Amino acid sequence: MGRSRNAGAGGGSSRGDGNDANRRGDRPASDTRGSAKGSGRSQGGGSSSSERGAAKARGGAKDAGRQRGSGREQGDPVRVVARDVLRAVRERDAYANLVLPGLLRERKISGRDAALATELAYGACRTQGLLDAVIAAGAGRPVGEIDGPLLDVLRLGVYQLLRTRIGAHAAVDTSVALARAEFGAGKAGFVNAVLRRAGEKTVEQWVAELAPKDPVGRLAFEFAHPTWIAQAFADALGARAGELRDVLAADDARPVVHLVARPGEISASELALVTGGEEGRWSPYAVYLDGGDPGKLEPVREGMAAVQDEGSQLVALALTRAPLDGPDGGRWLDLCAGPGGKAALLGALAAIDGFRVDAVEPAQHRAELVRKATHDLPVDVHVTDGRASGLTPGYDRILVDAPCTGLGALRRRPEARWRRTPADVGDLVTLQRELLSAAWDLLRPGGVLLYSTCSPHLSETVAVVADAVRRTGAVQLDTRDYLPGVTDVGDGPSAQLWPHRHGTDAMFMAALRKP
């Protein structure tokens, strides 16, 4: 999916938003109403490239399980797990959705306890900007001057106070217990004081006191997004910018799990029946699940189905539906294939007609994921840079699902919104244009290229496509025609999905045909 990925050419950087800072005393300053107004930046996080972050995420659960204070003897195991996830995210740029499942398995936490740990960990990651502003107000100092491990406990506590139905007494006491077990009575007293001040107001009152006064900034603060991301959404919505509140709210909602039924193996209706799910609205292969671990489902274990957002399914389907000039010779290319979801769907569709798909991925470990996802399909994986792949031109259909900021999938990556910065956009746009240009050179006359991103940012979407059309003379097709039954995707000729309208990630797609 078009996310913060390294697919195709090495990806863009994913920077942290500050450093674990500056050790001051442990008592809150006397001015307990110190404002963090306008704070949209996370504090206490290191910086690294997205590729290093992914590597750290893979080991995050293991490392978190070994770190000081992570044992069950430290208190409530649910809060300990949530705290350890926050710590792995802050210290190692780990990904919460990769760290948490391993910790739950390792510590044998399941059922309602696992659900609560998930809510606390993901929720605290997602709302970090708002939490930090409230913590700063309660402590009377910037969060950058609070020790990182203590900040994890405070974020966990404030999230419970302001964003859950957990009673204030339980939220404060469990957080104080975590701090006391690891840091001693002095810092536990600091946590107690800050949380009690945070609990003196409702979240609505804190928003009224601390949020910026401009409409976009206020909504960004209320729904815990950096202001620049909220502004990017408003710009992409254009005349319908009044939907900004709904877009931001959708990012805070827990997303439904989407499955894809592999064409030729199982139908969506059969998959829904076997899994107890519901057939999707837009893709003929989509099934929605209410919850649970999809990896335990028999169709997923047997390779007849996989987890894939319905929007990503629509991207692959749009490529196959777009009309060519001349016959389809069966040479398809996924130029940015990792981790393999779209390549697998394209491969399954290609197999029906006896076609083949080449899949390009520069990172070896991600190429292995593509091989795993497509191991029994007519897909050939090439470990190479998509900008200089060395492949023979003449492809009938090419997918460029370009590395991007991933702003369209923030609901699935709780911490991602606080790692991206506006500075990331420029480097990614350069990469996107280079990949699109390389793909164009590999496309045969009359062939179709579909450009997609998991971001609605105008610089990554319509601007990249407009530049390609200007430079190449490409014929821009009306992508909406290749999304039958999918409504409200914009005025064309490109298409933009939205989580609040379609229940999918905010996928952008534009189809181009070579004269």
FIZADREN-833305 format. One record per residue (C-alpha): residue number from 0; z, x, y. Coordinates in nm, 2 decimals, padded with zeros to 4 digits, always signed. Each point is the difference from the previous one (the first is absolute). Layout:
BEGIN
(pt NUM,(Z,X,Y))
...
END
This chain:
BEGIN
(pt 0,(+00.00,+00.00,+00.00))
(pt 1,(-00.05,+00.11,+00.35))
(pt 2,(+00.33,+00.15,+00.06))
(pt 3,(+00.16,+00.32,+00.10))
(pt 4,(-00.20,+00.18,-00.27))
(pt 5,(-00.15,+00.33,-00.07))
(pt 6,(-00.31,-00.15,-00.16))
(pt 7,(-00.35,+00.13,+00.07))
(pt 8,(+00.09,+00.29,+00.21))
(pt 9,(+00.36,+00.10,+00.02))
(pt 10,(+00.14,-00.29,+00.20))
(pt 11,(+00.19,+00.01,+00.32))
(pt 12,(+00.35,+00.11,+00.08))
(pt 13,(+00.30,-00.22,-00.02))
(pt 14,(+00.26,+00.13,+00.24))
(pt 15,(+00.37,-00.07,+00.01))
(pt 16,(+00.15,-00.13,+00.32))
(pt 17,(+00.27,+00.25,+00.08))
(pt 18,(+00.25,+00.24,-00.15))
(pt 19,(+00.34,-00.03,-00.14))
(pt 20,(+00.17,+00.10,+00.30))
(pt 21,(+00.27,+00.14,+00.18))
(pt 22,(+00.35,-00.02,-00.13))
(pt 23,(+00.24,-00.15,+00.24))
(pt 24,(+00.34,-00.15,-00.06))
(pt 25,(+00.05,-00.30,-00.22))
(pt 26,(+00.15,-00.25,+00.24))
(pt 27,(-00.22,-00.24,+00.20))
(pt 28,(-00.02,+00.07,+00.37))
(pt 29,(+00.20,-00.22,+00.22))
(pt 30,(-00.31,-00.18,+00.14))
(pt 31,(-00.06,-00.22,-00.30))
(pt 32,(-00.29,-00.18,+00.17))
(pt 33,(-00.22,+00.30,+00.04))
(pt 34,(-00.36,-00.13,-00.03))
(pt 35,(-00.28,+00.12,-00.22))
(pt 36,(-00.23,-00.23,+00.18))
(pt 37,(-00.36,+00.04,-00.10))
(pt 38,(+00.08,+00.22,-00.30))
(pt 39,(-00.29,-00.01,-00.23))
(pt 40,(+00.05,+00.33,-00.16))
(pt 41,(+00.20,+00.08,-00.31))
(pt 42,(+00.24,+00.29,+00.02))
(pt 43,(+00.14,+00.22,-00.26))
(pt 44,(-00.33,+00.06,-00.19))
(pt 45,(-00.18,+00.32,-00.06))
(pt 46,(-00.37,+00.05,+00.04))
(pt 47,(-00.26,+00.08,-00.27))
(pt 48,(-00.35,-00.08,-00.10))
(pt 49,(-00.07,-00.31,-00.20))
(pt 50,(-00.09,+00.20,-00.31))
(pt 51,(+00.34,+00.19,+00.01))
(pt 52,(+00.17,-00.34,+00.05))
(pt 53,(-00.17,-00.14,-00.31))
(pt 54,(+00.11,+00.30,-00.20))
(pt 55,(+00.36,-00.03,+00.12))
(pt 56,(-00.01,-00.37,-00.08))
(pt 57,(-00.09,+00.07,-00.36))
(pt 58,(+00.31,+00.21,-00.03))
(pt 59,(+00.21,-00.21,+00.23))
(pt 60,(+00.18,-00.21,-00.26))
(pt 61,(+00.09,+00.30,-00.20))
(pt 62,(+00.13,+00.19,+00.31))
(pt 63,(+00.18,-00.30,+00.13))
(pt 64,(+00.19,-00.04,-00.32))
(pt 65,(+00.13,+00.35,+00.02))
(pt 66,(+00.10,+00.01,+00.36))
(pt 67,(+00.36,+00.00,+00.12))
(pt 68,(+00.16,-00.34,+00.00))
(pt 69,(-00.25,-00.18,-00.22))
(pt 70,(+00.22,-00.06,-00.30))
(pt 71,(+00.15,-00.33,-00.10))
(pt 72,(+00.34,+00.13,+00.08))
(pt 73,(-00.09,-00.02,+00.37))
(pt 74,(+00.03,-00.38,+00.01))
(pt 75,(-00.23,-00.30,-00.04))
(pt 76,(-00.30,+00.12,-00.20))
(pt 77,(-00.24,-00.24,+00.18))
(pt 78,(+00.09,+00.15,+00.35))
(pt 79,(+00.00,+00.35,-00.14))
(pt 80,(-00.36,-00.05,-00.13))
(pt 81,(-00.11,-00.14,+00.33))
(pt 82,(+00.17,+00.28,+00.19))
(pt 83,(-00.17,+00.26,-00.23))
(pt 84,(-00.34,-00.15,+00.07))
(pt 85,(+00.05,+00.02,+00.37))
(pt 86,(+00.11,+00.36,-00.04))
(pt 87,(-00.30,+00.10,-00.20))
(pt 88,(-00.23,-00.17,+00.25))
(pt 89,(+00.17,+00.18,+00.29))
(pt 90,(+00.05,+00.34,-00.15))
(pt 91,(-00.31,+00.05,-00.21))
(pt 92,(-00.25,-00.25,+00.15))
(pt 93,(+00.01,-00.18,-00.34))
(pt 94,(-00.15,-00.34,-00.04))
(pt 95,(+00.26,-00.27,-00.06))
(pt 96,(-00.22,-00.20,-00.23))
(pt 97,(-00.04,+00.30,-00.23))
(pt 98,(+00.36,+00.12,+00.01))
(pt 99,(+00.19,-00.33,-00.05))
(pt 100,(-00.14,-00.10,-00.34))
(pt 101,(+00.09,+00.33,-00.15))
(pt 102,(+00.36,-00.02,+00.13))
(pt 103,(+00.04,-00.35,-00.13))
(pt 104,(-00.11,+00.10,-00.35))
(pt 105,(+00.21,+00.32,+00.01))
(pt 106,(+00.31,-00.19,+00.10))
(pt 107,(-00.07,-00.30,-00.22))
(pt 108,(+00.01,-00.25,+00.29))
(pt 109,(-00.20,-00.32,-00.06))
(pt 110,(-00.01,-00.37,+00.07))
(pt 111,(+00.16,-00.12,+00.32))
(pt 112,(+00.16,+00.34,+00.07))
(pt 113,(-00.35,+00.16,-00.01))
(pt 114,(-00.13,-00.27,+00.23))
(pt 115,(+00.28,+00.06,+00.25))
(pt 116,(-00.05,+00.38,-00.01))
(pt 117,(-00.37,-00.06,+00.06))
(pt 118,(+00.06,-00.23,+00.30))
(pt 119,(+00.25,+00.24,+00.16))
(pt 120,(-00.21,+00.32,-00.05))
(pt 121,(-00.33,-00.14,+00.10))
(pt 122,(+00.14,-00.22,+00.28))
(pt 123,(+00.19,+00.29,+00.16))
(pt 124,(-00.31,+00.22,-00.02))
(pt 125,(-00.22,-00.27,+00.15))
(pt 126,(+00.24,-00.09,+00.29))
(pt 127,(+00.10,+00.36,+00.08))
(pt 128,(-00.10,-00.02,+00.37))
(pt 129,(+00.20,-00.31,+00.07))
(pt 130,(+00.30,+00.13,-00.20))
(pt 131,(-00.01,+00.34,+00.18))
(pt 132,(+00.01,-00.17,+00.34))
(pt 133,(+00.30,-00.21,-00.10))
(pt 134,(+00.18,+00.30,-00.15))
(pt 135,(-00.07,+00.20,+00.32))
(pt 136,(+00.15,-00.28,+00.20))
(pt 137,(+00.30,-00.02,-00.22))
(pt 138,(+00.06,+00.37,-00.01))
(pt 139,(-00.08,+00.07,+00.36))
(pt 140,(-00.23,+00.28,-00.09))
(pt 141,(-00.36,+00.05,-00.13))
(pt 142,(-00.03,-00.02,-00.37))
(pt 143,(-00.15,+00.35,+00.00))
(pt 144,(+00.35,+00.12,+00.08))
(pt 145,(+00.15,-00.16,-00.32))
(pt 146,(+00.00,+00.19,-00.32))
(pt 147,(-00.28,-00.11,-00.22))
(pt 148,(+00.20,-00.09,-00.31))
(pt 149,(+00.24,-00.20,+00.22))
(pt 150,(-00.30,-00.17,+00.17))
(pt 151,(-00.12,-00.12,-00.35))
(pt 152,(+00.33,-00.18,-00.05))
(pt 153,(+00.00,-00.15,+00.35))
(pt 154,(-00.36,-00.13,-00.05))
(pt 155,(+00.10,-00.16,-00.33))
(pt 156,(+00.30,-00.16,+00.16))
(pt 157,(-00.17,-00.13,+00.31))
(pt 158,(-00.28,-00.14,-00.21))
(pt 159,(+00.24,-00.20,-00.20))
(pt 160,(+00.18,-00.13,+00.31))
(pt 161,(-00.31,-00.11,+00.19))
(pt 162,(-00.27,-00.07,-00.25))
(pt 163,(+00.17,-00.14,-00.31))
(pt 164,(+00.24,-00.28,-00.09))
(pt 165,(+00.26,+00.25,-00.13))
(pt 166,(+00.33,-00.06,+00.17))
(pt 167,(+00.11,+00.23,+00.27))
(pt 168,(+00.31,+00.10,-00.18))
(pt 169,(-00.19,+00.11,-00.31))
(pt 170,(-00.27,+00.18,+00.21))
(pt 171,(+00.25,+00.20,+00.19))
(pt 172,(+00.24,+00.07,-00.29))
(pt 173,(-00.26,+00.12,-00.24))
(pt 174,(-00.16,+00.23,+00.26))
(pt 175,(+00.34,+00.14,+00.10))
(pt 176,(+00.07,+00.07,-00.37))
(pt 177,(-00.33,+00.19,-00.03))
(pt 178,(+00.09,+00.21,+00.30))
(pt 179,(+00.36,+00.06,-00.11))
(pt 180,(-00.10,+00.11,-00.35))
(pt 181,(-00.25,+00.25,+00.12))
(pt 182,(+00.12,+00.12,+00.34))
(pt 183,(+00.37,-00.09,+00.03))
(pt 184,(+00.21,-00.22,+00.21))
(pt 185,(-00.11,+00.13,+00.34))
(pt 186,(-00.36,-00.09,-00.04))
(pt 187,(+00.08,-00.32,-00.18))
(pt 188,(+00.19,-00.10,+00.32))
(pt 189,(-00.31,+00.07,+00.20))
(pt 190,(-00.21,-00.22,-00.23))
(pt 191,(+00.26,-00.27,+00.02))
(pt 192,(+00.00,+00.01,+00.38))
(pt 193,(-00.38,-00.01,+00.04))
(pt 194,(-00.05,-00.28,-00.25))
(pt 195,(+00.27,-00.21,+00.16))
(pt 196,(-00.17,+00.03,+00.33))
(pt 197,(-00.34,-00.07,-00.15))
(pt 198,(+00.15,-00.32,-00.16))
(pt 199,(+00.13,-00.13,+00.33))
(pt 200,(-00.35,-00.14,+00.08))
(pt 201,(-00.27,-00.18,-00.20))
(pt 202,(-00.34,+00.17,-00.04))
(pt 203,(-00.14,-00.24,+00.25))
(pt 204,(+00.26,+00.11,+00.26))
(pt 205,(-00.07,+00.37,-00.07))
(pt 206,(-00.37,-00.07,+00.04))
(pt 207,(+00.06,-00.17,+00.34))
(pt 208,(+00.21,+00.29,+00.11))
(pt 209,(-00.20,+00.30,-00.13))
(pt 210,(-00.37,-00.11,-00.02))
(pt 211,(-00.26,+00.10,+00.25))
(pt 212,(-00.09,-00.27,+00.25))
(pt 213,(-00.38,+00.00,-00.05))
(pt 214,(-00.12,-00.26,-00.26))
(pt 215,(-00.15,+00.25,-00.25))
(pt 216,(+00.29,+00.24,+00.02))
(pt 217,(+00.25,-00.28,-00.05))
(pt 218,(-00.17,-00.13,-00.31))
(pt 219,(-00.04,+00.35,-00.13))
(pt 220,(+00.38,+00.05,+00.04))
(pt 221,(+00.09,-00.34,-00.15))
(pt 222,(-00.21,+00.06,-00.31))
(pt 223,(+00.08,+00.37,-00.02))
(pt 224,(-00.34,+00.15,+00.06))
(pt 225,(-00.09,+00.30,+00.23))
(pt 226,(-00.15,-00.15,+00.32))
(pt 227,(-00.32,+00.19,-00.05))
(pt 228,(-00.06,-00.17,-00.33))
(pt 229,(+00.07,-00.34,+00.14))
(pt 230,(-00.24,+00.07,+00.28))
(pt 231,(-00.27,+00.11,-00.25))
(pt 232,(+00.04,-00.33,-00.18))
(pt 233,(-00.02,-00.19,+00.32))
(pt 234,(-00.32,+00.18,+00.10))
(pt 235,(-00.15,-00.07,-00.34))
(pt 236,(+00.09,-00.37,+00.02))
(pt 237,(-00.19,-00.02,+00.33))
(pt 238,(-00.01,-00.35,+00.14))
(pt 239,(+00.24,-00.11,-00.27))
(pt 240,(+00.27,+00.25,+00.10))
(pt 241,(+00.24,-00.29,+00.01))
(pt 242,(+00.02,+00.05,-00.38))
(pt 243,(+00.18,+00.33,+00.05))
(pt 244,(+00.34,-00.15,-00.08))
(pt 245,(-00.14,-00.13,-00.33))
(pt 246,(-00.16,+00.34,-00.09))
(pt 247,(+00.32,+00.19,+00.06))
(pt 248,(+00.21,-00.26,-00.19))
(pt 249,(-00.24,+00.03,-00.29))
(pt 250,(+00.07,+00.38,-00.02))
(pt 251,(+00.37,-00.08,-00.04))
(pt 252,(-00.05,-00.25,-00.28))
(pt 253,(+00.02,+00.13,-00.36))
(pt 254,(-00.36,+00.00,-00.13))
(pt 255,(-00.11,-00.20,-00.30))
(pt 256,(-00.11,+00.22,-00.29))
(pt 257,(-00.38,-00.03,-00.05))
(pt 258,(-00.16,+00.08,-00.34))
(pt 259,(-00.37,+00.05,-00.07))
(pt 260,(-00.15,-00.13,-00.32))
(pt 261,(-00.25,+00.25,-00.13))
(pt 262,(-00.34,-00.15,-00.01))
(pt 263,(-00.13,-00.03,-00.36))
(pt 264,(+00.35,+00.03,-00.15))
(pt 265,(+00.20,-00.30,+00.13))
(pt 266,(-00.05,-00.28,+00.25))
(pt 267,(+00.23,-00.07,+00.29))
(pt 268,(+00.09,-00.34,-00.16))
(pt 269,(+00.09,+00.17,-00.33))
(pt 270,(+00.20,+00.27,+00.18))
(pt 271,(+00.19,-00.27,+00.20))
(pt 272,(+00.08,-00.18,-00.32))
(pt 273,(+00.12,+00.31,-00.18))
(pt 274,(+00.21,+00.13,+00.29))
(pt 275,(+00.12,-00.33,+00.14))
(pt 276,(-00.17,+00.09,+00.33))
(pt 277,(-00.23,-00.20,+00.23))
(pt 278,(-00.37,+00.05,+00.04))
(pt 279,(-00.09,+00.16,+00.33))
(pt 280,(-00.16,-00.18,+00.30))
(pt 281,(-00.28,+00.24,+00.09))
(pt 282,(-00.09,+00.24,-00.29))
(pt 283,(-00.12,-00.15,-00.33))
(pt 284,(+00.20,+00.28,-00.17))
(pt 285,(+00.33,-00.03,+00.18))
(pt 286,(+00.33,-00.13,-00.13))
(pt 287,(+00.32,-00.03,+00.20))
(pt 288,(+00.34,+00.07,-00.15))
(pt 289,(+00.33,-00.11,+00.14))
(pt 290,(+00.18,+00.31,-00.10))
(pt 291,(+00.11,+00.22,-00.29))
(pt 292,(-00.13,+00.33,-00.12))
(pt 293,(-00.38,-00.04,-00.06))
(pt 294,(+00.00,+00.32,-00.20))
(pt 295,(+00.18,-00.18,-00.28))
(pt 296,(-00.27,-00.27,-00.03))
(pt 297,(-00.21,+00.03,-00.31))
(pt 298,(-00.34,-00.04,+00.17))
(pt 299,(+00.09,+00.28,+00.24))
(pt 300,(+00.13,+00.23,-00.28))
(pt 301,(-00.32,-00.06,-00.19))
(pt 302,(-00.23,+00.07,+00.29))
(pt 303,(-00.14,-00.35,+00.04))
(pt 304,(+00.17,-00.04,+00.34))
(pt 305,(+00.14,+00.22,+00.27))
(pt 306,(+00.20,-00.04,+00.33))
(pt 307,(-00.24,-00.02,+00.29))
(pt 308,(+00.02,-00.18,+00.33))
(pt 309,(-00.24,-00.29,+00.02))
(pt 310,(-00.15,+00.15,+00.32))
(pt 311,(-00.09,+00.32,-00.18))
(pt 312,(-00.17,-00.21,-00.27))
(pt 313,(-00.21,-00.17,+00.27))
(pt 314,(-00.11,+00.34,+00.13))
(pt 315,(-00.14,+00.10,-00.33))
(pt 316,(-00.16,-00.34,-00.06))
(pt 317,(-00.16,+00.00,+00.35))
(pt 318,(-00.18,+00.33,-00.09))
(pt 319,(-00.14,-00.15,-00.32))
(pt 320,(-00.11,-00.32,+00.17))
(pt 321,(-00.19,+00.15,+00.30))
(pt 322,(-00.38,-00.03,-00.05))
(pt 323,(-00.21,+00.31,-00.04))
(pt 324,(-00.36,+00.06,+00.09))
(pt 325,(-00.15,+00.06,-00.34))
(pt 326,(+00.16,-00.02,-00.34))
(pt 327,(+00.35,+00.13,-00.08))
(pt 328,(-00.05,+00.32,-00.20))
(pt 329,(+00.36,+00.01,-00.11))
(pt 330,(+00.11,+00.31,+00.19))
(pt 331,(+00.33,-00.09,+00.18))
(pt 332,(+00.24,+00.23,+00.18))
(pt 333,(+00.36,-00.03,+00.11))
(pt 334,(+00.03,+00.29,+00.24))
(pt 335,(+00.38,-00.03,+00.07))
(pt 336,(+00.11,-00.11,-00.35))
(pt 337,(+00.37,+00.10,-00.03))
(pt 338,(+00.22,-00.14,-00.14))
(pt 339,(-00.27,-00.20,-00.19))
(pt 340,(+00.05,-00.37,+00.05))
(pt 341,(-00.34,-00.08,+00.16))
(pt 342,(-00.18,+00.25,-00.23))
(pt 343,(+00.14,-00.19,-00.30))
(pt 344,(-00.11,-00.33,+00.13))
(pt 345,(-00.35,+00.14,+00.09))
(pt 346,(-00.01,+00.16,-00.34))
(pt 347,(+00.08,-00.32,-00.18))
(pt 348,(-00.27,-00.19,+00.19))
(pt 349,(-00.25,+00.29,-00.05))
(pt 350,(+00.06,-00.01,-00.38))
(pt 351,(-00.11,-00.36,-00.02))
(pt 352,(-00.35,+00.10,+00.12))
(pt 353,(-00.01,+00.35,-00.16))
(pt 354,(+00.04,+00.18,+00.33))
(pt 355,(+00.21,+00.31,+00.08))
(pt 356,(+00.24,+00.09,+00.28))
(pt 357,(+00.07,+00.35,+00.13))
(pt 358,(+00.35,+00.03,+00.15))
(pt 359,(+00.09,+00.28,+00.24))
(pt 360,(+00.36,+00.12,+00.06))
(pt 361,(+00.09,+00.35,+00.14))
(pt 362,(+00.36,+00.01,-00.11))
(pt 363,(+00.04,+00.09,-00.37))
(pt 364,(+00.31,-00.21,-00.07))
(pt 365,(-00.17,-00.30,+00.17))
(pt 366,(-00.32,+00.06,-00.20))
(pt 367,(+00.22,-00.02,-00.31))
(pt 368,(+00.12,-00.34,+00.11))
(pt 369,(-00.37,-00.11,+00.04))
(pt 370,(-00.08,+00.12,-00.35))
(pt 371,(+00.30,-00.18,-00.14))
(pt 372,(-00.10,-00.33,+00.18))
(pt 373,(-00.37,+00.03,-00.12))
(pt 374,(+00.04,+00.18,-00.33))
(pt 375,(-00.20,-00.25,-00.21))
(pt 376,(-00.25,-00.10,+00.27))
(pt 377,(-00.34,+00.15,+00.11))
(pt 378,(+00.16,+00.20,+00.28))
(pt 379,(-00.05,+00.38,+00.05))
(pt 380,(+00.27,+00.17,+00.21))
(pt 381,(-00.08,+00.29,+00.22))
(pt 382,(+00.27,+00.22,+00.15))
(pt 383,(-00.16,+00.09,+00.33))
(pt 384,(+00.00,-00.06,+00.37))
(pt 385,(-00.19,-00.31,+00.08))
(pt 386,(-00.15,+00.16,+00.31))
(pt 387,(-00.18,+00.26,-00.21))
(pt 388,(+00.00,-00.14,-00.35))
(pt 389,(-00.32,+00.17,-00.13))
(pt 390,(-00.10,-00.33,-00.16))
(pt 391,(-00.37,-00.09,-00.03))
(pt 392,(-00.11,-00.25,+00.26))
(pt 393,(-00.15,-00.34,-00.09))
(pt 394,(+00.29,-00.23,-00.05))
(pt 395,(-00.06,-00.37,+00.01))
(pt 396,(+00.35,-00.10,+00.11))
(pt 397,(+00.27,+00.22,+00.16))
(pt 398,(+00.36,-00.09,+00.08))
(pt 399,(+00.17,+00.20,+00.28))
(pt 400,(+00.36,-00.12,-00.02))
(pt 401,(+00.11,+00.26,+00.25))
(pt 402,(+00.33,+00.16,+00.05))
(pt 403,(+00.17,-00.17,+00.29))
(pt 404,(+00.33,-00.07,+00.17))
(pt 405,(+00.08,-00.27,-00.25))
(pt 406,(+00.12,-00.23,+00.27))
(pt 407,(-00.13,-00.29,-00.21))
(pt 408,(+00.24,+00.06,-00.29))
(pt 409,(+00.33,+00.05,+00.18))
(pt 410,(+00.16,-00.29,-00.19))
(pt 411,(-00.05,+00.20,-00.33))
(pt 412,(+00.12,+00.33,+00.14))
(pt 413,(+00.34,-00.06,+00.17))
(pt 414,(+00.03,+00.33,+00.18))
(pt 415,(-00.36,+00.06,+00.09))
(pt 416,(+00.01,-00.16,+00.35))
(pt 417,(+00.25,+00.26,+00.11))
(pt 418,(-00.19,+00.30,-00.13))
(pt 419,(-00.33,-00.06,+00.17))
(pt 420,(-00.06,+00.09,+00.37))
(pt 421,(-00.29,-00.07,+00.24))
(pt 422,(-00.10,+00.36,-00.04))
(pt 423,(-00.10,-00.06,-00.36))
(pt 424,(-00.28,-00.23,+00.09))
(pt 425,(-00.23,+00.26,+00.16))
(pt 426,(+00.00,+00.23,-00.30))
(pt 427,(-00.06,-00.29,-00.24))
(pt 428,(-00.29,-00.14,+00.21))
(pt 429,(-00.17,+00.34,-00.02))
(pt 430,(+00.05,+00.01,-00.38))
(pt 431,(-00.13,-00.36,-00.03))
(pt 432,(-00.31,+00.07,+00.20))
(pt 433,(-00.07,+00.32,-00.21))
(pt 434,(+00.04,-00.19,-00.33))
(pt 435,(-00.22,-00.29,+00.12))
(pt 436,(-00.27,+00.25,+00.11))
(pt 437,(+00.02,+00.18,-00.34))
(pt 438,(-00.03,-00.33,-00.18))
(pt 439,(-00.30,-00.10,+00.20))
(pt 440,(-00.18,+00.31,-00.10))
(pt 441,(+00.06,-00.09,-00.37))
(pt 442,(-00.12,-00.36,+00.04))
(pt 443,(-00.36,-00.09,-00.10))
(pt 444,(-00.23,-00.19,+00.24))
(pt 445,(+00.08,-00.37,-00.05))
(pt 446,(+00.34,+00.08,-00.14))
(pt 447,(+00.33,-00.14,+00.13))
(pt 448,(+00.31,+00.18,+00.12))
(pt 449,(+00.33,-00.18,+00.04))
(pt 450,(+00.25,+00.16,+00.24))
(pt 451,(+00.36,-00.11,-00.03))
(pt 452,(+00.35,+00.09,+00.12))
(pt 453,(+00.34,-00.14,-00.06))
(pt 454,(+00.05,-00.01,+00.37))
(pt 455,(-00.10,-00.24,+00.28))
(pt 456,(+00.02,+00.27,+00.27))
(pt 457,(-00.32,-00.03,+00.20))
(pt 458,(-00.05,+00.37,+00.02))
(pt 459,(-00.01,+00.02,-00.38))
(pt 460,(-00.21,-00.31,-00.05))
(pt 461,(-00.26,-00.14,+00.23))
(pt 462,(-00.02,+00.32,+00.21))
(pt 463,(-00.08,+00.21,-00.31))
(pt 464,(-00.26,-00.25,-00.12))
(pt 465,(-00.16,-00.02,+00.35))
(pt 466,(-00.03,+00.37,+00.02))
(pt 467,(-00.17,+00.01,-00.35))
(pt 468,(-00.25,-00.27,+00.10))
(pt 469,(-00.09,+00.18,+00.32))
(pt 470,(-00.05,+00.34,-00.17))
(pt 471,(-00.18,-00.12,-00.32))
(pt 472,(-00.18,-00.32,+00.10))
(pt 473,(+00.18,-00.18,-00.29))
(pt 474,(-00.05,-00.37,-00.03))
(pt 475,(+00.34,-00.16,+00.02))
(pt 476,(+00.02,-00.30,-00.24))
(pt 477,(+00.23,-00.30,+00.05))
(pt 478,(+00.28,+00.09,-00.23))
(pt 479,(+00.14,-00.35,+00.02))
(pt 480,(-00.29,-00.11,-00.22))
(pt 481,(+00.13,+00.21,-00.29))
(pt 482,(+00.35,-00.16,+00.01))
(pt 483,(-00.08,-00.35,-00.11))
(pt 484,(+00.27,-00.25,+00.06))
(pt 485,(+00.21,+00.25,+00.21))
(pt 486,(+00.06,-00.15,+00.34))
(pt 487,(+00.11,+00.13,+00.33))
(pt 488,(-00.11,+00.36,-00.03))
(pt 489,(-00.13,+00.04,+00.35))
(pt 490,(-00.32,-00.06,+00.20))
(pt 491,(-00.21,+00.25,-00.21))
(pt 492,(-00.19,+00.19,-00.09))
(pt 493,(+00.30,+00.19,-00.14))
(pt 494,(+00.29,-00.17,-00.16))
(pt 495,(+00.37,+00.04,+00.06))
(pt 496,(+00.27,-00.13,-00.24))
(pt 497,(+00.35,-00.06,+00.12))
(pt 498,(+00.33,-00.04,-00.20))
(pt 499,(+00.11,-00.31,+00.21))
(pt 500,(-00.34,-00.17,-00.06))
(pt 501,(-00.10,+00.11,-00.34))
(pt 502,(+00.31,+00.13,-00.17))
(pt 503,(-00.18,+00.33,-00.05))
(pt 504,(+00.03,+00.34,+00.15))
(pt 505,(-00.19,+00.03,+00.33))
(pt 506,(-00.32,+00.13,-00.15))
(pt 507,(-00.30,+00.06,+00.23))
(pt 508,(-00.35,+00.02,-00.14))
(pt 509,(-00.35,+00.04,+00.13))
(pt 510,(-00.33,+00.01,-00.20))
(pt 511,(-00.29,+00.22,+00.11))
(pt 512,(-00.35,+00.02,-00.15))
(pt 513,(-00.22,+00.30,+00.03))
(pt 514,(-00.34,-00.08,+00.14))
END
